[in-house]
Amino acid sequence: MDAGKIQILVAMVLYIGVVVGIGVYYAKRANESSDNYLIGGRSLGPWVTAMGAEASDMSGWLLMGLPGVAYWSGLSDAVWTAIGLGIGTYLNWLLVAKRLRRYSHEAGDAITIPDFLSNRFKENKKIIMTIAALFILIFFSVYAASCFVTVGKLFSTLFDTSYVSVMIIGALFVVFYTYIGGFLAESASDFMQGIVMIIALTAVVITGISHAGGISSVVENARQIPGFLDFFGIAQPQVADGVQQIGENGMPLFKEAGSYGFLTVLSTLSWGLGYFGMPHVLLKFMAINHSDNIKQSRRIAMIWVVISLTAAVFIGVIGRVLFPTELLTQSASENIFILMSTSFFIPVFAGIIMAGILAATISSSDSYLLIAASAFSKSIYQGILKKEASDKEVLKVSRITLLVIAIVAMIIALDENSIIFQVVSFAWAGFGATFGPIMLFSLFWKRTTRTGAIAGMLSGGGMVFFWKLVIRPMGGIFNIYELLPAFILSCIVIYVVSLNTQEPSKEIQDEFDRVAHSEV
């Protein structure tokens, strides 16, 4: 390992040391109770809530996946995804955040999403709780795997080491950190990591534009690629065995621009629907210290999201102009942020920039592992299997579950050719369609019934698998992101089933009215 790489490694290790320090600092409070470990005692301030929600949400795909999409196929896919995410972020904060904070407290002081949904419908037999917990376990295992893939790609690319080895080492670090510190450590580090991420993105964009000769030079060169800067077209690399071919002039070859019609745009924008069902974001809403702080958090979150998404897309575009032949597979294209950082900056500063990727990965994977663990320990173990379980037992089971989920995620992440963006998109669709519709109906429609909720969750989550594996491969008009049809189906099922089943009890309706009227 040369001196430059050693400096990069030292900077990253120092960063990791700070993160571990945060975990140790909060370990005592985390061990006081499962409430502290899983939701921080509802004590988050507006800044930590905002930065924590967005940093844990965006994860490594913001610094690797999204720039990789822009590098490989141009603006359209990346920009419409970013626009959908921006709109979804705003609407989630505007519509869901305050009401969920109040309703989760009113509904038995719920501290997990399965708890809230179960308490919302006053379940005796915990069917909703079980379904919600199982879907969380499934999709967060996939989500955590995407984070471990990011860690593996980062370190194997930087230090020319075995992908599997460094992926496992990185995953073990995340597990250790989350294991000792819980929700408070995760939220505090997310705040710090959100700052690191936005600085890293901004620094790479500004430096990249400078190296490319200015924005006008970037645009002029990118226009030479058919469809690369089109909003209703898409660049199509000419590949053989998955590798982009190089022409006689030494430049990468592209086919004619592909079409990017209205249906595709609508499909891509539907990424925004996923926000209504993201447990790691919704949990931050539930954990804020007071619902009156939601407005300030929303403003902070939106500024962060707009800057970060814009920068991530531009990194892909600038990277294609500056390094047209360096990354010749779709999987490799997700390393453009790493390539630009190590090319532009002195090793120590590049190490800090690389810590931005590590920050994004840690801030997401710790959230995913913690929420999945809480889904089992609180919702299934204490809620169903052993109702008399003590708080210490729940805490112990949470940590054991965390380890098991991490092992499953590591197994999923063993394939180093995994495309982060695609892994994330499936888990995102799963959460969005399973929890998004029922969350909206639960918060805003008093007539929603328990049977409707169960049917909606099963149909939404099931359709994600069916559309992804059976319908979408048919292509043509069926090549739609699985979140959109699954979300629509779930909404229809909840509405129709609720209208055709006995209306909720007076107790449930009175509780709904109390929450609604508290906002007036």
N, C-alpha and C positions, 0 to 999 in steps of 0.2 A: 504494500500500500504506500503510495507516494505521500509527500508532505502535505500537498493540497487536500487529499482525501482524509488525512489524519486530522487536519484542521476542521473540515466539515464534520467529521465524526465527533470531535471534541465539543463543537458548538451544539450538536444535537444531543449529546449525552448530558451537557449542562442543562439543556432545556428539559430533558426527561427528569433530571434531578429536581428541578423546580416543581414539576407535576407530582412527583412522588412526595415531595415535601407538603404539598397541599393535601394529598391523601392522608398522610400521617397526622397533619394538623387537625383534620376533621374526624379522625378515627374514633376518638373518645366520644364525641357527640353522636356519631353514627351508631355506636354500640349501646347507647342509652335506651333505645327502643326501635321497634320495626318502623314506627311512624317517622322517626328521624332518618333511619337508614333508607327508607323507600321514597319519602316525599319531603324530607327536610323540615318537618313540622310546619309546613306552609309559612316559611319565613323569608322567601326570596324577595329582594328589592326589585324595582322596575328595570334597572340596568342589567342585573344578573339574569333576570327572567328573559329579557329580550335577546341578549347576546347568547345566553344558554340555549334558548329555543332554536335560534337560527344556526348556531355553530353545530349543535348536535344533529340538526336536520340536514344541513348541506353536506357534511362529511367529506371524505376524500374524493368523491365523485365531482365535487365542485372544482377542485384543483387538478384533477387528472381526467375524470370521465367527460365532463362538459368541454374542456379545451380539446380533448381528443376527438370528440364529435365534430367540432368546428374545423380542426386540422384535417380530418379525413374527408369530410363531405361538404364543407362550407357553411355558410351562415344559416340557411333555412332551418334545418333540424335543431341546431343549437339555439337560435334566436327565438323561434316559436316556443320551444321548451322553456326558455328563460322567461318569456312574456307570460306564459301560463303559470309558471311558478310564482312570479311577482304578483299577479292578480290573485292567485290562490292564497298567498301569504297575507295580503291585505284583507281579503274577505274573512279569512279565518280569525285574524285578530279583531276585526270589526264586529263580526256576528257572533262568534263562538266564545271568545276568551272570557268576557265578563260574566256571561250567563253560566258558563260551565264552572267558573270559580265559585259562584254563589250556589248553584244547584248541587255541585258535588259536596259542599258543606252541609246544605239542607238535607240531602239524601243520605242520612246516616254518617256524615263526615267521611265519605268515601275517599280513599287515598290511591286507588288504582282505577283504570278504565273499566275492567270487568266488575269491580265493586260498584262503581257508579251506575253502570247499566243495570246491574242486578237490583240495586237498591231503588233505582228509579221506578222499576216495575214491581217493587215489593215482593220479590220472589220468595217462595218457601222452598220449592225444589230449584236448585241453583243451575238451571239449564242455560240461561243466558250467560251466566258467569263462566260456566264450563266451556261453552262454545267460544266465547271471547278469549279466554285464557289459552285455549288450544290454538286458535288462529295466531295469537301473539307469539306463542312458542315457535310455530312453523315459520312465520314470515320474518321474525327477528333472527332466527338462526341463519336465514338466507342473507338478511341485511348485515349481520355481524360478519358473515363470510366475505361480503364485498369489502368491508373495512380491512380484513386480514389480507385480502388480495392486494389492496392498496399498499399496505405495509411491506408485503413481499416484493412487489414491483419496485417500490421506492429504494429499499436497501440493496436488492440484487442489481438494480440499474446503477446505483451510485458506487457500489464497492465490488462489483463483478463477483458476487457470491451466489451460493445456491439459493434459489427462490424459496424452496420448501423450508430450508433451515431458518432463514431470517423471518419468514412468515410466521413460523411457530414461535420463535423467540419474541417477536413483536406481539403476538397474540397473548403469550404468557405474561408479558409486561402489563398489557391492558387488563387482564384478568386480576393480576395481583393488585393493581391500583384500585380497580373498582371494588374488589373484595374487601379491602380495608377501609375505604373512605365513604362508600355509599353515595347517596344522592347529593349531599352537601358538597362533598369533594368534587363530584362530577359537575355540579352547577358552577362552582367557583372556578374550576379549571376551564370549563366551557367559556366563561367570561373572558379569561385570559387568552384562550385559544381563538376566540372570535376576533380579538384584536390582532393577534399574530397573523391570522388568515387574511384579513383585509389589508394589512400592511404588505404582506408577501405578494398578494395579487396585484396591488397597485404598483409596487416597486417593479415587478416584472413587466407589466404593461408599459410603464413610462420608459424604462430602459430599452425594452424591445422596440418601441416606436423610434427612439433615438438611434439605435443601431440600424434600423431599416431605412433611415433617411427622412423620417417624418410620416405623418398619416397619409399624405397625398401619394407618397412612394409606395406605401403598403397597399393602398387601394389600386393604384395603377398596376402593380405586379399581380395582385390577386385576381384582377379582372381578366388576366390572360388565361385563367383556368375556367373552362366552360361551366357555368352555373354556380360558381363558387360564391359569388356575392349576391345571388338572386334570392329573393324572399319566396318566390313561387317556382323555384327550380332547385336542383340539387346536383352537386358535382359527383361524378362517378369514376373513381380511380379504376384504371385498367389493371386487373390482377390476374395472376396465374398461380394456382395453388395457394391463394390467399395473400400473395405478395405483389405489391404494386410494381409494374414494369417500368424500366428506364429506357427513354428514347436515345437515338443516336447522338442527340445534342447534350446528353447527360442529364436531362430533366425528366421528372416523372410523367408517365402517360395517363391521360384521362380520356374517357369516352365522351360522347355528346352528353350535354346536360340532361338529367332526368326531369320529369315533371313533378311538381309539388302542388297538387291541387287543393281545393277547398276542404275536401274530406280529410286529407292528410293534415292540413293546418288545424282543423277542428280536433283531430285525434291527438296531435301534439300539444295543443293548448290544454287538453284535458288533464295534463299533468297537474294543473292547478287544483283539480277536484280532490286530489289525493290528500291535500292538507287537512281536510275536515276529518280524516280518519287516522292521522299519524299519532300514535300513543305517546311518543317521546316529546312531541310538541304540545299535545293536549295536557300532558302531565305538568308541564311548566306553567300552563294557565292555572291549573289547580293549585300549584305550589306558591303562587305569588302572595305576598303578605296581606294585600288588600286589593279588592276589585277596582277601587278608584285609581289605582296605579296602572291599570291596563292601557289607558290612553297614551301615557308617556312611553310605556314599553312598545306600543304599536309604532310610534314614530321612530324610535331608536331602531327597531327591527327593520322597518321599511328602508331606512337610509342604508343600513348594512346590506340588505338583500339587493337593492338596486345597484349599488357600487360593486358588490362582489360578483353578481351574475354578469354584469356588463364586462367587467375585467376578465372573467373566465372565458367568455366568448372571444374577446379580442386577442387573448393569448393564443388561442388556436389559429386564428387568422394570421396574426403576425408571425407565429411559428412556421406556418406553411410557406410564407414568403422568405424567411431567413434560413430555414432548414428544410428545403423541399425534398431532399433525398435521404434524409437521416432516418426516418421512421416509415417503413414500407409495409407494415401490416396494421390492421385496425387495432389490434391489441397494443402494439408498440406505440401507436399514435398517442396513447394516453400518457406517454412519458414526456410529452412536449414541455410541460411546465418544468420538469426536472432538467431537461436539456438546456432550456433557456436560462434557468437559474445558474447552473454550473458553468455556463459559457460566458455569462455577463458579469458575474460578481466575483470578488476575491473569496477564497475558500471559507473564511470565517463567516462572512456575510451570507454566502451561499448556504452554509450550514443553518443559519437562522431562517433563511427562506425555506429550506427543506423542512425545518421544524414546523413550518406552516402546514405542510402536508401531514406530518405526524400529528400536529395539533388537530387538524380536521378529522383524522382517523380516530384518534383517542376520544375526542369529544362526542363522536357518534357511537363508536362501539361500546363505550362504557354505558351510555344511555340505553342502547339496545339490550345489552346483557342484563342490566339492572331491572329494566321493565319486564323483560321476559322472566327473570327470576321471581320478581314480585307477583307476576301473573300466576305462577304455579304455587308459590308459598302461601300467598294470601287467599287466592281465589279457589284453588283446587285443594291444597293441603288443609289449610285452616277452614276454608269455606265449606268443604265437602267431606274430605277424608277424616279429619280429626278436628272437629269443631271446638273441642276443649283445649286445643294446643296453646301453650303459653307463648308469650311474646318472644322469649328466648328461643323457643323451638322454631318459631316462624323465621327468626333471624338466621338460625342455623340452616334451615331448609333453603332459604333464599340463597345462601352462599354455596350450598351443595349444587343447587339447580344452576346457578351461574357457571360453575365449573363444567357441568354436563353440557350445557348449551354451547359453551366455548369450544369444547371438544368436537361437537357436531359441526360447528361453523368452520373449524380448522380443517375437518375432513372435506367439507364442501369447497374450501379455498385451495385445495391441493393442486388444482389445475392452474398452472401459471399462464396459460393462454386465455384465461377468463377475461371477458371484457367488462370492466367495472360498471359502465353505464347500463349494460344489458342486465346484469345481476340486480342492480338497484331498481331498474324499471319494473321488474317482476314483483319484487317485494313491495315497492311503492303502490303498484296496482292492487296487490293483495290487501294491504291496509286500507287504502282509499275506498275500495268497494265493499270491504267487510264492515268497516266502522264509520266511514263518512256519512252514508245515508242515515243510518240509525242514530248517529250522534245529532244530526240536524233535526230529524223528526222528533227525537226525544226532547230536545231543547225547545222546539218551537211549535209542535203540534200536540195539543193535549189529548187528542183522540187516539194517538198511537197506542196500540195494545202490545201486551207481552208476546202473544202469538205472532203478531205482525213483525215484532222485533226479531224473533227467532227466525222466521221465514226469510226476512230481509238479509240478515247476516249470512245465513247458509247459502242463499241464492247468489248474493254478491261475491262471497269468497269462492264458491264453487264455480261460478262463471269465469272468474279470472283464470283458473286452471283449464276449463273447457275451451275458452276462446283462444288462449295462448297455445294450447297443444293440439287442438282439433280444427278450429275454425280459421284462425289466422294463417296457418300454412297454406290454405287454399288460395291466398293472394287476392289480387284485384280489389274490389270494394270491401273485401273482408280483412284486408291488411290494415286493420285499425288497432291502435293501442288498446289492450284488453281492459284497461281501467274504464274507458268510456262506456262500452256496452254493459259491463258488469255493474257500474254505478247506476246507470239508468234502470236496469232490470231490478236492482235492489230497491230503488225508490218506488217503482211500480208495485212490486210485491208487498212492501211495507204498507203502502196506501190501500191497496185492494184488500189485503188480508185484514188490516185493522178495521176497515169499514164493514167487513163481513164477520167480525167476531164481537163478542160482548165488550161494550165500552169499559174503560178503566174504572176502578172503584172510586168512590167519593174521596177517599184518603189520598189516592194518587192525584186526582184532579185538583184537590185543595192544595196539595204541596206544589203542583205546577203553578197554580195561580199565585201562591205566595212568592215564588221566585220571580215570576213575570212582573208582579206588582212592585217588587222591591226595586225595580229599575226605573220606575216612573218618578 
